[in-house]
Amino acid sequence: MQLKRKLTGEISLALGRTAAARGVSAVGSLVLGVIIGRLYGTAGLGVFALAETICFGCGLLAQYGMNNTLVRYVGQAPYGGHLLTYLRRACRKALLLSLPIAISVGLARDLIAVAFNDSALASVLVGIAFAIPAFTLAFVLAGFLKGVRKPATATLLENGSISLVAAAILLTSHQLTEGSGIAFAGLA
């Protein structure tokens, strides 16, 4: 009975933390959308949505399943001696896959802008190209954190902190440069 109560308490505490992290993540995404909409209007929000979709898609391709692999192997022995070796290998592979994708997006930004019929997208894709490797590594690291039983931290790393940092960078850069902030938001 004591073990059941202890497990129930630990599980409910972990669920509560993860739910709070997901709430912060949702609020961060909402705040970012509102800030971009207010500063740049619907056209700016549309450009950011296209750029964000390109970043997510490229990041998902570049991680090559490394985050799920880390969850599996690290989760089997979360206190084992090979954890950093697994993380290093996964990060190296994800980085080697994300760099060519990022370079391709950066070089093909004008073609992508023409394909989406949006000339403003090309300037935003420069920031997105820089963000792809960091975004990919963040997702791989989130997989590692899930494996070592830190799901709330992993959730914040995957989505929550990215939106909040992007919103802060956007507000700061908009105040400093009056208008080029949307390109910098892709770097968060």
MDTraj code that builds the backbone (N, CA, C; nanometers):
import mdtraj as md
import numpy as np

residues = "MET GLN LEU LYS ARG LYS LEU THR GLY GLU ILE SER LEU ALA LEU GLY ARG THR ALA ALA ALA ARG GLY VAL SER ALA VAL GLY SER LEU VAL LEU GLY VAL ILE ILE GLY ARG LEU TYR GLY THR ALA GLY LEU GLY VAL PHE ALA LEU ALA GLU THR ILE CYS PHE GLY CYS GLY LEU LEU ALA GLN TYR GLY MET ASN ASN THR LEU VAL ARG TYR VAL GLY GLN ALA PRO TYR GLY GLY HIS LEU LEU THR TYR LEU ARG ARG ALA CYS ARG LYS ALA LEU LEU LEU SER LEU PRO ILE ALA ILE SER VAL GLY LEU ALA ARG ASP LEU ILE ALA VAL ALA PHE ASN ASP SER ALA LEU ALA SER VAL LEU VAL GLY ILE ALA PHE ALA ILE PRO ALA PHE THR LEU ALA PHE VAL LEU ALA GLY PHE LEU LYS GLY VAL ARG LYS PRO ALA THR ALA THR LEU LEU GLU ASN GLY SER ILE SER LEU VAL ALA ALA ALA ILE LEU LEU THR SER HIS GLN LEU THR GLU GLY SER GLY ILE ALA PHE ALA GLY LEU ALA".split()
xyz = np.array([
    [0.0825, -0.1187, 0.0000],
    [0.0000, 0.0000, 0.0000],
    [0.0874, 0.1257, 0.0000],
    [0.1973, 0.1222, 0.0746],
    [0.2888, 0.2351, 0.0817],
    [0.3507, 0.2626, -0.0556],
    [0.3918, 0.1565, -0.1258],
    [0.4513, 0.1706, -0.2582],
    [0.3502, 0.2280, -0.3570],
    [0.2258, 0.1816, -0.3480],
    [0.1214, 0.2307, -0.4387],
    [0.0984, 0.3801, -0.4166],
    [0.0957, 0.4239, -0.2933],
    [0.0749, 0.5651, -0.2625],
    [0.1934, 0.6488, -0.3112],
    [0.3147, 0.5959, -0.2927],
    [0.4344, 0.6677, -0.3361],
    [0.4363, 0.6808, -0.4885],
    [0.4066, 0.5729, -0.5593],
    [0.4048, 0.5772, -0.7048],
    [0.2962, 0.6689, -0.7566],
    [0.1817, 0.6642, -0.6929],
    [0.0723, 0.7511, -0.7341],
    [0.1108, 0.8970, -0.7140],
    [0.1764, 0.9293, -0.6046],
    [0.2205, 1.0665, -0.5782],
    [0.3252, 1.1128, -0.6785],
    [0.4233, 1.0269, -0.7102],
    [0.5273, 1.0629, -0.8063],
    [0.4704, 1.0795, -0.9460],
    [0.3805, 0.9902, -0.9825],
    [0.3210, 0.9974, -1.1156],
    [0.2348, 1.1225, -1.1287],
    [0.1548, 1.1506, -1.0288],
    [0.0695, 1.2686, -1.0384],
    [0.1527, 1.3968, -1.0357],
    [0.2645, 1.3980, -0.9638],
    [0.3526, 1.5146, -0.9633],
    [0.4154, 1.5339, -1.1015],
    [0.4618, 1.4253, -1.1626],
    [0.5193, 1.4341, -1.2977],
    [0.4146, 1.4778, -1.3993],
    [0.2928, 1.4252, -1.3865],
    [0.1856, 1.4661, -1.4775],
    [0.1514, 1.6138, -1.4603],
    [0.1507, 1.6593, -1.3367],
    [0.1228, 1.8003, -1.3107],
    [0.2289, 1.8915, -1.3700],
    [0.3551, 1.8538, -1.3546],
    [0.4636, 1.9338, -1.4125],
    [0.4545, 1.9373, -1.5646],
    [0.4293, 1.8216, -1.6236],
    [0.4205, 1.8148, -1.7690],
    [0.3010, 1.8949, -1.8202],
    [0.1878, 1.8871, -1.7504],
    [0.0699, 1.9651, -1.7902],
    [0.0984, 2.1146, -1.7792],
    [0.1679, 2.1561, -1.6738],
    [0.2040, 2.2976, -1.6595],
    [0.2983, 2.3409, -1.7714],
    [0.3941, 2.2556, -1.8062],
    [0.4866, 2.2882, -1.9148],
    [0.4127, 2.2989, -2.0479],
    [0.3171, 2.2102, -2.0703],
    [0.2381, 2.2179, -2.1935],
    [0.1517, 2.3445, -2.1939],
    [0.1038, 2.3846, -2.0785],
    [0.0281, 2.5100, -2.0690],
    [0.1143, 2.6304, -2.1024],
    [0.2363, 2.6334, -2.0491],
    [0.3299, 2.7408, -2.0820],
    [0.3591, 2.7405, -2.2310],
    [0.3743, 2.6223, -2.2870],
    [0.3997, 2.6081, -2.4303],
    [0.2849, 2.6659, -2.5127],
    [0.1630, 2.6343, -2.4747],
    [0.0454, 2.6849, -2.5475],
    [0.0343, 2.8361, -2.5340],
    [0.0562, 2.8867, -2.4143],
    [0.0506, 3.0314, -2.3938],
    [0.1608, 3.1002, -2.4740],
    [0.2797, 3.0410, -2.4772],
    [0.3903, 3.0988, -2.5546],
    [0.3571, 3.1068, -2.7022],
    [0.2979, 3.0016, -2.7568],
    [0.2596, 3.0032, -2.8981],
    [0.1527, 3.1083, -2.9244],
    [0.0573, 3.1194, -2.8351],
    [-0.0486, 3.2189, -2.8498],
    [0.0077, 3.3606, -2.8422],
    [0.0949, 3.3840, -2.7453],
    [0.1554, 3.5166, -2.7294],
    [0.2375, 3.5523, -2.8534],
    [0.3140, 3.4576, -2.9042],
    [0.3939, 3.4832, -3.0240],
    [0.3043, 3.5181, -3.1427],
    [0.1978, 3.4439, -3.1608],
    [0.1052, 3.4727, -3.2699],
    [0.0408, 3.6095, -3.2570],
    [0.0021, 3.6461, -3.1365],
    [-0.0600, 3.7771, -3.1134],
    [0.0405, 3.8893, -3.1391],
    [0.1627, 3.8720, -3.0913],
    [0.2641, 3.9766, -3.1100],
    [0.2948, 3.9955, -3.2582],
    [0.3134, 3.8856, -3.3306],
    [0.3415, 3.8969, -3.4740],
    [0.2226, 3.9587, -3.5466],
    [0.1024, 3.9168, -3.5104],
    [-0.0173, 3.9739, -3.5724],
    [-0.0317, 4.1229, -3.5464],
    [-0.0034, 4.1652, -3.4252],
    [-0.0164, 4.3074, -3.3911],
    [0.0936, 4.3916, -3.4565],
    [0.2154, 4.3396, -3.4612],
    [0.3257, 4.4176, -3.5170],
    [0.3265, 4.4194, -3.6696],
    [0.2909, 4.3069, -3.7315],
    [0.3088, 4.2947, -3.8762],
    [0.1808, 4.2667, -3.9528],
    [0.0695, 4.2562, -3.8848],
    [-0.0569, 4.2327, -3.9514],
    [-0.0706, 4.0885, -3.9986],
    [-0.1773, 4.0657, -4.0716],
    [-0.2053, 3.9293, -4.1167],
    [-0.1033, 3.8813, -4.2188],
    [-0.0517, 3.9717, -4.3012],
    [0.0491, 3.9314, -4.4002],
    [0.1765, 3.8842, -4.3303],
    [0.2195, 3.9569, -4.2294],
    [0.3389, 3.9166, -4.1537],
    [0.3191, 3.7862, -4.0793],
    [0.1998, 3.7669, -4.0251],
    [0.1696, 3.6421, -3.9560],
    [0.1682, 3.5253, -4.0535],
    [0.1178, 3.5493, -4.1739],
    [0.1182, 3.4450, -4.2761],
    [0.2597, 3.4079, -4.3190],
    [0.3451, 3.5083, -4.3353],
    [0.4852, 3.4822, -4.3719],
    [0.5534, 3.4023, -4.2616],
    [0.5288, 3.4414, -4.1374],
    [0.5911, 3.3681, -4.0267],
    [0.5397, 3.2248, -4.0198],
    [0.4106, 3.2053, -4.0441],
    [0.3542, 3.0694, -4.0412],
    [0.4173, 2.9824, -4.1492],
    [0.4377, 3.0367, -4.2687],
    [0.5052, 2.9618, -4.3748],
    [0.6487, 2.9283, -4.3355],
    [0.7199, 3.0274, -4.2829],
    [0.8591, 3.0054, -4.2436],
    [0.8694, 2.9045, -4.1297],
    [0.7781, 2.9127, -4.0349],
    [0.7778, 2.8192, -3.9228],
    [0.7487, 2.6769, -3.9701],
    [0.6594, 2.6643, -4.0666],
    [0.6287, 2.5329, -4.1221],
    [0.7499, 2.4736, -4.1919],
    [0.8220, 2.5562, -4.2649],
    [0.9449, 2.5093, -4.3309],
    [1.0471, 2.4664, -4.2268],
    [1.0602, 2.5441, -4.1207],
    [1.1552, 2.5092, -4.0140],
    [1.1166, 2.3787, -3.9461],
    [0.9889, 2.3621, -3.9126],
    [0.9437, 2.2385, -3.8492],
    [0.9653, 2.1185, -3.9396],
    [0.9276, 2.1330, -4.0651],
    [0.9433, 2.0216, -4.1593],
    [1.0887, 1.9813, -4.1775],
    [1.1742, 2.0794, -4.1976],
    [1.3171, 2.0499, -4.2143],
    [1.3778, 1.9931, -4.0864],
    [1.3359, 2.0456, -3.9729],
    [1.3858, 1.9943, -3.8460],
    [1.3439, 1.8504, -3.8210],
    [1.2206, 1.8181, -3.8556],
    [1.1735, 1.6802, -3.8389],
    [1.2476, 1.5841, -3.9309],
    [1.2736, 1.6276, -4.0534],
    [1.3508, 1.5421, -4.1442],
    [1.4940, 1.5248, -4.0962],
    [1.5539, 1.6323, -4.0479],
    [1.6946, 1.6288, -4.0105],
    [1.7211, 1.5504, -3.8823],
    [1.6230, 1.5414, -3.7940],
    [1.6498, 1.4667, -3.6703],
    [1.6520, 1.3168, -3.6939],
    [1.5977, 1.2726, -3.8053],
    [1.6130, 1.1352, -3.8532],
    [1.5748, 1.0317, -3.7479],
    [1.4800, 1.0636, -3.6616],
    [1.4338, 0.9702, -3.5600],
    [1.5242, 0.9582, -3.4389],
    [1.6236, 1.0451, -3.4287],
    [1.7194, 1.0356, -3.3181],
    [1.6541, 1.0624, -3.1831],
    [1.5543, 1.1512, -3.1780],
    [1.4913, 1.1788, -3.0487],
    [1.4170, 1.0564, -2.9960],
    [1.3467, 0.9849, -3.0833],
    [1.2757, 0.8640, -3.0389],
    [1.3727, 0.7526, -3.0028],
    [1.4818, 0.7442, -3.0747],
    [1.5845, 0.6447, -3.0425],
    [1.6436, 0.6722, -2.9051],
    [1.6696, 0.7991, -2.8771],
    [1.7226, 0.8335, -2.7448],
    [1.6239, 0.8003, -2.6344],
    [1.4962, 0.8277, -2.6567],
    [1.3953, 0.7942, -2.5556],
    [1.4007, 0.6452, -2.5265],
    [1.4125, 0.5653, -2.6294],
    [1.4121, 0.4197, -2.6108],
    [1.5370, 0.3704, -2.5377],
    [1.6556, 0.4048, -2.5890],
    [1.7779, 0.3494, -2.5317],
    [1.8165, 0.4140, -2.3995],
    [1.7956, 0.5421, -2.3870],
    [1.8263, 0.6089, -2.2602],
    [1.7226, 0.5703, -2.1553],
    [1.5978, 0.5542, -2.1967],
    [1.4922, 0.5162, -2.1027],
    [1.5100, 0.3783, -2.0424],
    [1.5814, 0.2893, -2.1134],
    [1.6063, 0.1554, -2.0597],
    [1.7025, 0.1589, -1.9418],
    [1.7987, 0.2492, -1.9466],
    [1.8954, 0.2622, -1.8381],
    [1.9242, 0.4103, -1.8172],
    [1.8319, 0.4843, -1.7533],
    [1.8474, 0.6302, -1.7446],
    [1.9647, 0.6767, -1.6588],
    [2.0270, 0.5865, -1.5884],
    [2.1415, 0.6251, -1.5059],
    [2.2661, 0.5487, -1.5466],
    [2.2650, 0.4937, -1.6687],
    [2.3774, 0.4143, -1.7171],
    [2.4959, 0.5008, -1.7560],
    [2.6059, 0.4333, -1.7866],
    [2.7294, 0.5032, -1.8194],
    [2.7401, 0.5481, -1.9635],
    [2.6529, 0.5012, -2.0506],
    [2.6641, 0.5330, -2.1926],
    [2.5711, 0.6456, -2.2373],
    [2.5113, 0.7162, -2.1442],
    [2.4132, 0.8194, -2.1789],
    [2.4738, 0.9294, -2.2655],
    [2.5893, 0.9794, -2.2254],
    [2.6502, 1.0882, -2.3017],
    [2.6983, 1.0417, -2.4381],
    [2.7369, 0.9144, -2.4482],
    [2.7764, 0.8597, -2.5780],
    [2.6569, 0.8560, -2.6712],
    [2.5414, 0.8117, -2.6218],
    [2.4191, 0.8102, -2.7021],
    [2.3822, 0.9520, -2.7468],
    [2.3883, 1.0449, -2.6520],
    [2.3518, 1.1831, -2.6832],
    [2.4481, 1.2428, -2.7853],
    [2.5760, 1.2201, -2.7682],
    [2.6761, 1.2728, -2.8606],
    [2.6551, 1.2189, -3.0012],
    [2.6321, 1.0892, -3.0135],
    [2.6090, 1.0290, -3.1454],
    [2.4827, 1.0841, -3.2116],
    [2.3766, 1.0955, -3.1338],
    [2.2508, 1.1461, -3.1884],
    [2.2645, 1.2924, -3.2321],
    [2.3307, 1.3731, -3.1506],
    [2.3492, 1.5140, -3.1859],
    [2.4384, 1.5286, -3.3087],
    [2.5431, 1.4498, -3.3158],
    [2.6320, 1.4563, -3.4316],
    [2.5572, 1.4201, -3.5598],
    [2.4810, 1.3123, -3.5542],
    [2.4067, 1.2691, -3.6733],
    [2.3010, 1.3722, -3.7130],
    [2.2286, 1.4251, -3.6157],
    [2.1264, 1.5259, -3.6453],
    [2.1900, 1.6533, -3.7012],
    [2.3047, 1.6912, -3.6478],
    [2.3727, 1.8106, -3.6980],
    [2.4227, 1.7890, -3.8406],
    [2.4783, 1.6712, -3.8672],
    [2.5261, 1.6416, -4.0025],
    [2.4121, 1.6379, -4.1038],
    [2.2928, 1.6007, -4.0597],
    [2.1779, 1.5997, -4.1498],
    [2.1106, 1.7365, -4.1608],
    [2.1159, 1.8156, -4.0554],
    [2.0464, 1.9439, -4.0588],
    [2.1261, 2.0528, -4.1298],
    [2.2578, 2.0454, -4.1276],
    [2.3370, 2.1492, -4.1937],
    [2.3128, 2.1556, -4.3448],
    [2.3150, 2.0422, -4.4166],
    [2.2846, 2.0526, -4.5603],
    [2.1429, 2.1019, -4.5891],
    [2.0479, 2.0636, -4.5049],
    [1.9107, 2.1116, -4.5242],
    [1.9045, 2.2627, -4.5010],
    [1.9717, 2.3102, -4.3967],
    [1.9730, 2.4536, -4.3673],
    [2.0405, 2.5315, -4.4796],
    [2.1515, 2.4803, -4.5297],
    [2.2210, 2.5469, -4.6407],
    [2.1319, 2.5486, -4.7647],
    [2.0630, 2.4383, -4.7889],
    [1.9727, 2.4319, -4.9048],
    [1.8592, 2.5330, -4.8926],
    [1.8008, 2.5445, -4.7737],
    [1.6934, 2.6424, -4.7531],
    [1.7479, 2.7839, -4.7712],
    [1.8665, 2.8099, -4.7177],
    [1.9257, 2.9424, -4.7322],
    [1.9558, 2.9777, -4.8770],
    [2.0092, 2.8819, -4.9522],
    [2.0427, 2.9083, -5.0925],
    [1.9197, 2.9144, -5.1826],
    [1.8183, 2.8359, -5.1494],
    [1.6975, 2.8295, -5.2332],
    [1.5865, 2.9197, -5.1823],
    [1.6188, 3.0151, -5.0979],
    [1.5154, 3.0993, -5.0375],
    [1.4337, 3.1761, -5.1417],
    [1.4984, 3.2222, -5.2484],
    [1.4237, 3.2953, -5.3509],
    [1.3293, 3.2027, -5.4273],
    [1.3747, 3.0808, -5.4542],
    [1.2880, 2.9844, -5.5227],
    [1.1689, 2.9447, -5.4360],
    [1.1944, 2.9291, -5.3067],
    [1.0858, 2.8949, -5.2144],
    [0.9857, 3.0097, -5.2068],
    [1.0366, 3.1332, -5.2045],
    [0.9475, 3.2495, -5.2001],
    [0.8624, 3.2571, -5.3263],
    [0.9210, 3.2258, -5.4408],
    [0.8445, 3.2255, -5.5661],
    [0.7401, 3.1136, -5.5638],
    [0.7785, 2.9977, -5.5116],
    [0.6851, 2.8844, -5.5058],
    [0.5633, 2.9168, -5.4191],
    [0.5838, 2.9930, -5.3119],
    [0.4731, 3.0311, -5.2250],
    [0.4112, 3.1654, -5.2647],
    [0.4665, 3.2260, -5.3706],
    [0.4160, 3.3527, -5.4224],
    [0.4163, 3.4607, -5.3132],
    [0.5281, 3.4684, -5.2404],
    [0.5398, 3.5651, -5.1311],
    [0.6835, 3.6156, -5.1267],
    [0.7061, 3.7366, -5.1713],
    [0.8419, 3.7908, -5.1777],
    [0.9011, 3.8177, -5.0389],
    [0.8187, 3.8424, -4.9387],
    [0.8687, 3.8690, -4.8038],
    [0.9248, 3.7430, -4.7383],
    [0.8879, 3.6272, -4.7887],
    [0.9332, 3.5013, -4.7299],
    [1.0839, 3.4818, -4.7451],
    [1.1420, 3.5320, -4.8531],
    [1.2848, 3.5115, -4.8792],
    [1.3713, 3.5694, -4.7673],
    [1.3393, 3.6882, -4.7197],
    [1.4215, 3.7488, -4.6138],
    [1.4051, 3.6756, -4.4812],
    [1.2874, 3.6213, -4.4564],
    [1.2640, 3.5471, -4.3320],
    [1.3366, 3.4124, -4.3344],
    [1.3479, 3.3539, -4.4527],
    [1.4113, 3.2216, -4.4636],
    [1.5599, 3.2238, -4.4306],
    [1.6226, 3.3397, -4.4354],
    [1.7628, 3.3486, -4.3924],
    [1.7723, 3.3144, -4.2435],
    [1.6871, 3.3746, -4.1632],
    [1.6844, 3.3437, -4.0203],
    [1.6418, 3.2015, -3.9932],
    [1.5467, 3.1512, -4.0702],
    [1.4996, 3.0146, -4.0540],
    [1.6116, 2.9158, -4.0868],
    [1.6906, 2.9454, -4.1893],
    [1.8018, 2.8571, -4.2250],
    [1.9004, 2.8446, -4.1095],
    [1.9253, 2.9550, -4.0392],
    [2.0129, 2.9485, -3.9219],
    [1.9481, 2.8738, -3.8064],
    [1.8154, 2.8774, -3.7997],
    [1.7438, 2.8148, -3.6887],
    [1.7294, 2.6638, -3.7044],
    [1.7370, 2.6112, -3.8253],
    [1.7110, 2.4683, -3.8477],
    [1.8051, 2.3780, -3.7677],
    [1.9385, 2.3977, -3.7700],
    [2.0246, 2.3090, -3.6883],
    [1.9959, 2.3196, -3.5379],
    [1.9746, 2.4409, -3.4887],
    [1.9452, 2.4572, -3.3460],
    [1.8121, 2.3938, -3.3096],
    [1.7137, 2.4111, -3.3940],
    [1.5817, 2.3518, -3.3726],
    [1.5916, 2.1994, -3.3694],
    [1.6679, 2.1438, -3.4631],
    [1.6854, 1.9989, -3.4698],
    [1.7546, 1.9466, -3.3447],
    [1.8595, 2.0138, -3.3024],
    [1.9308, 1.9706, -3.1815],
    [1.8433, 1.9846, -3.0576],
    [1.7571, 2.0849, -3.0544],
    [1.6658, 2.1005, -2.9404],
    [1.5705, 1.9819, -2.9318],
    [1.5199, 1.9352, -3.0450],
    [1.4309, 1.8198, -3.0430],
    [1.5044, 1.6921, -3.0037],
    [1.6283, 1.6774, -3.0487],
    [1.7071, 1.5597, -3.0095],
    [1.7355, 1.5643, -2.8593],
    [1.7718, 1.6800, -2.8084],
    [1.7962, 1.6940, -2.6654],
    [1.6684, 1.6709, -2.5850],
    [1.5542, 1.7115, -2.6391],
    [1.4262, 1.6852, -2.5721],
    [1.4001, 1.5353, -2.5637],
    [1.4349, 1.4615, -2.6677],
    [1.4219, 1.3157, -2.6623],
    [1.5089, 1.2561, -2.5538],
    [1.6297, 1.3097, -2.5394],
    [1.7193, 1.2640, -2.4332],
    [1.6592, 1.2928, -2.2954],
    [1.6041, 1.4123, -2.2792],
    [1.5445, 1.4483, -2.1502],
    [1.4235, 1.3618, -2.1168],
    [1.3468, 1.3241, -2.2188],
    [1.2356, 1.2317, -2.1941],
    [1.2895, 1.0970, -2.1474],
    [1.4026, 1.0539, -2.2038],
    [1.4610, 0.9262, -2.1656],
    [1.5123, 0.9244, -2.0232],
    [1.5638, 1.0381, -1.9761],
    [1.6127, 1.0447, -1.8382],
    [1.5040, 1.0905, -1.7426],
    [1.3809, 1.0776, -1.7880],
    [1.2610, 1.1019, -1.7072],
    [1.2475, 1.2475, -1.6620],
    [1.2641, 1.3376, -1.7588],
    [1.2409, 1.4803, -1.7363],
    [1.1440, 1.5316, -1.8440],
    [1.0189, 1.4796, -1.8440],
    [0.9269, 1.5139, -1.9527],
    [0.8840, 1.6602, -1.9545],
    [0.8742, 1.7234, -1.8391],
    [0.8322, 1.8635, -1.8370],
    [0.9400, 1.9523, -1.8988],
    [1.0640, 1.9268, -1.8655],
    [1.1750, 2.0028, -1.9235],
    [1.1823, 1.9787, -2.0732],
    [1.1591, 1.8553, -2.1151],
    [1.1604, 1.8233, -2.2574],
    [1.0505, 1.8976, -2.3314],
    [0.9335, 1.9083, -2.2723],
    [0.8229, 1.9797, -2.3350],
    [0.8559, 2.1271, -2.3516],
    [0.9154, 2.1861, -2.2488],
    [0.9543, 2.3265, -2.2596],
    [1.0602, 2.3465, -2.3670],
    [1.1517, 2.2520, -2.3782],
    [1.2571, 2.2638, -2.4781],
    [1.2023, 2.2465, -2.6187],
    [1.1057, 2.1576, -2.6358],
    [1.0487, 2.1337, -2.7681],
    [0.9701, 2.2538, -2.8185],
    [0.8838, 2.3078, -2.7385],
    [0.7908, 2.4096, -2.7881],
    [0.7858, 2.5355, -2.7032],
    [0.7697, 2.5207, -2.5763],
    [0.7396, 2.6341, -2.4897],
    [0.8445, 2.7429, -2.4882],
    [0.9667, 2.7059, -2.4629],
    [1.0698, 2.8081, -2.4520],
    [1.0998, 2.8717, -2.5866],
    [1.0844, 2.7964, -2.6947],
    [1.1110, 2.8511, -2.8278],
    [1.0156, 2.9664, -2.8563],
    [0.8879, 2.9477, -2.8296],
    [0.7894, 3.0537, -2.8545],
    [0.8125, 3.1748, -2.7653],
    [0.8410, 3.1493, -2.6392],
    [0.8613, 3.2608, -2.5470],
    [0.9864, 3.3402, -2.5807],
    [1.0957, 3.2714, -2.6144],
    [1.2194, 3.3397, -2.6513],
    [1.1994, 3.4151, -2.7826],
    [1.1297, 3.3532, -2.8778],
    [1.1030, 3.4205, -3.0052],
    [1.0213, 3.5471, -2.9830],
    [0.9220, 3.5413, -2.8961],
    [0.8405, 3.6596, -2.8676],
    [0.9252, 3.7695, -2.8039],
    [1.0126, 3.7332, -2.7120],
    [1.0998, 3.8322, -2.6480],
    [1.1962, 3.8941, -2.7493],
    [1.2549, 3.8107, -2.8351],
    [1.3460, 3.8624, -2.9377],
    [1.2707, 3.9529, -3.0339],
    [1.1521, 3.9132, -3.0705],
    [1.0715, 3.9915, -3.1639],
    [1.0390, 4.1288, -3.1071],
    [0.9946, 4.1333, -2.9825],
    [0.9632, 4.2626, -2.9214],
    [1.0869, 4.3496, -2.9086],
    [1.1977, 4.2903, -2.8653],
    [1.3216, 4.3656, -2.8475],
    [1.3738, 4.4177, -2.9810],
    [1.3781, 4.3304, -3.0808],
    [1.4315, 4.3729, -3.2100],
    [1.3391, 4.4732, -3.2789],
    [1.2098, 4.4614, -3.2574],
    [1.1171, 4.5575, -3.3172],
    [1.1381, 4.6961, -3.2566],
    [1.1632, 4.7000, -3.1277],
    [1.1872, 4.8284, -3.0629],
    [1.3208, 4.8869, -3.1069],
    [1.4199, 4.8007, -3.1320],
    [1.5522, 4.8507, -3.1710],
    [1.5591, 4.8905, -3.3174],
    [1.4960, 4.8134, -3.4048],
    [1.5139, 4.8360, -3.5484],
    [1.3870, 4.8744, -3.6224],
    [1.2738, 4.8731, -3.5562],
    [1.1460, 4.9076, -3.6170],
    [1.1189, 4.8319, -3.7451],
    [1.1061, 4.7001, -3.7354],
    [1.0548, 4.6290, -3.8497],
    [1.1287, 4.5050, -3.8932],
    [1.2534, 4.4869, -3.8544],
    [1.3246, 4.3665, -3.9013],
    [1.3140, 4.2538, -3.8003],
    [1.2295, 4.2683, -3.7033],
    [1.2181, 4.1688, -3.5972],
    [1.1688, 4.0344, -3.6415],
    [1.0870, 4.0278, -3.7455],
    [1.0328, 3.8993, -3.7873],
    [1.1434, 3.8082, -3.8399],
    [1.2480, 3.8643, -3.8985],
    [1.3603, 3.7835, -3.9445],
    [1.4377, 3.7289, -3.8258],
    [1.4500, 3.8072, -3.7195],
    [1.5229, 3.7614, -3.6014],
    [1.4437, 3.6592, -3.5213],
    [1.3127, 3.6620, -3.5288],
    [1.2302, 3.5675, -3.4542],
    [1.2567, 3.4256, -3.5001],
    [1.2973, 3.4071, -3.6232],
    [1.3302, 3.2745, -3.6730],
    [1.4563, 3.2184, -3.6104],
    [1.5378, 3.3033, -3.5520],
    [1.6610, 3.2573, -3.4895],
    [1.6388, 3.2009, -3.3503],
    [1.5237, 3.2213, -3.2912],
    [1.4997, 3.1751, -3.1544],
    [1.4888, 3.0269, -3.1470],
])
top = md.Topology()
chain = top.add_chain()
for i, resn in enumerate(residues, 1):
    res = top.add_residue(resn, chain, resSeq=i)
    for name in ("N", "CA", "C"):
        top.add_atom(name, md.element.get_by_symbol(name[0]), res)
traj = md.Trajectory(xyz[None], top)
